[in-house]
């Protein structure tokens, strides 16, 4: 990072016309950021959590926190997973799933926070390139597995449906003023992970914009794993299903028998 | 207080699910029914994925039927031989049912199939019960249920081969009808997460002409094992048994059932039957509305499979 900054600075010096030499002598802005938690554990008492993404604009030329010289976008994304989207249609008076579209990958979680609405400072092309905003979430349709009339507009409808449903479940979240500058260079954003967040590693990206151009970006990983009893139960169900099922049956039968015996004793006395 | 459900993959309020278990347990104690037909739809209404609701419901049935089966067994009200024949059919039915669940889930039609089954069975049975119980209520003098056993009368069941002697039921009949009844009930247990008493008990009385005294005990005996087998297969094939959810429901359920049966002793039987029938019809109608009325959201998505 340091080295790259140095190279960029040298290049800027070397290529800048002499008239701007004084300006170019000031090192360019860069973003340095981090995440409050590098690992999120899903335990039996997990009811959602918050992670704070904070950072600083190096060599900030912003006179104050309110000046709005820079725009910062924070994106926290979950693991890309395959998704089947189904659309209901009326068949013989009943609403049943008729058409379906498969996506080879769709992020399980997507939270975006920015200093102001992204359309105000980033061109659509810029948004697309950096995958910022719900319209630019990376989704890969699984080519041949598409079922139904082959109309690409239909795929868009299915794509929008996933975004709508994920938004409803608070798994796709947009905070248009979620990034706050605390001083000339320090900023922070709070990202909420809801209780139903799909378990898997997260990627946090921080992008620094000025006058619609991307100046610098930063990326980091946040692990998310099941822990303790929760992990034990989930692993048992998937790795040792027979033992898991027999234990469940035994517990259920014991609870039923215990109740029957306790009740009889209670009525007998 | 919340707890994270490992299979349903959601955070759930402990009180809500304990309360649901207790409420369903109370009703099942009150009416003397398994309660699976109420539990599965209510779990679905509360946001539990239908397949998890059905798989976990089977664990709840193990708990709620085992105490009844134990009591009936001690009173010698279980025809073990008949129960085993039905159970063998039941295991086959459960196996087929769990495979059907897997296929339907893969095709994306499981939710609709579950609703359709519920609407059909609960609708028909609830309506029949409602009509009969209202008739009984209106004419208490003649309201005695008609004699169920017509000795000397023959039907098609008597013509079947593979006859077996069922001493406890005082029957000498073919093993095929009980096995088929068991098979059908096992199929329903896998698909609907119900014990199937509402199908099995009438079939045992009217089709097999078993003495009423052993009908309840024998059906409970069979249900315990079929439900346990359903839990095993659902856990292996579909990974849809949530042990945390099951324990919450069972803890609430076994307590609720005791209070329910205490309350049941103080109420008149014929009035209770009207209430139960009305409840069954309401559940069926509620599910029918969801099938017929255009949903607010036409799209749905699933990650796995």
Interface residues (C-beta under 8 A of the other chain):
Chain A: X42 X43 X44 X45 X46 X47 X48 X81 X82 X83 X84 X85 X86 X87 X88 X89 X90 X93 X94 X95 X96 X97 X100 X108 X158 X161 X162 X164 X165 X195 X196 X198 X199 X226 X230 X233 X234 X237 X238 X241 X242 X244 X245 X246 X247 X248 X249 X251 X252 X253 X255 X256 X257 X258 X259 X260 X263 X264
Chain B: X2 X3 X4 X6 X7 X9 X10 X11 X59 X60 X62 X63 X64 X65 X66 X67 X68 X70 X71 X108 X109 X111 X112 X116 X224 X228 X231 X232 X234 X235 X236 X239 X241 X243 X244 X246 X247 X250 X251 X254 X255 X257 X258 X291 X292 X293 X294 X295 X297 X298 X299 X300 X301 X302 X303 X305
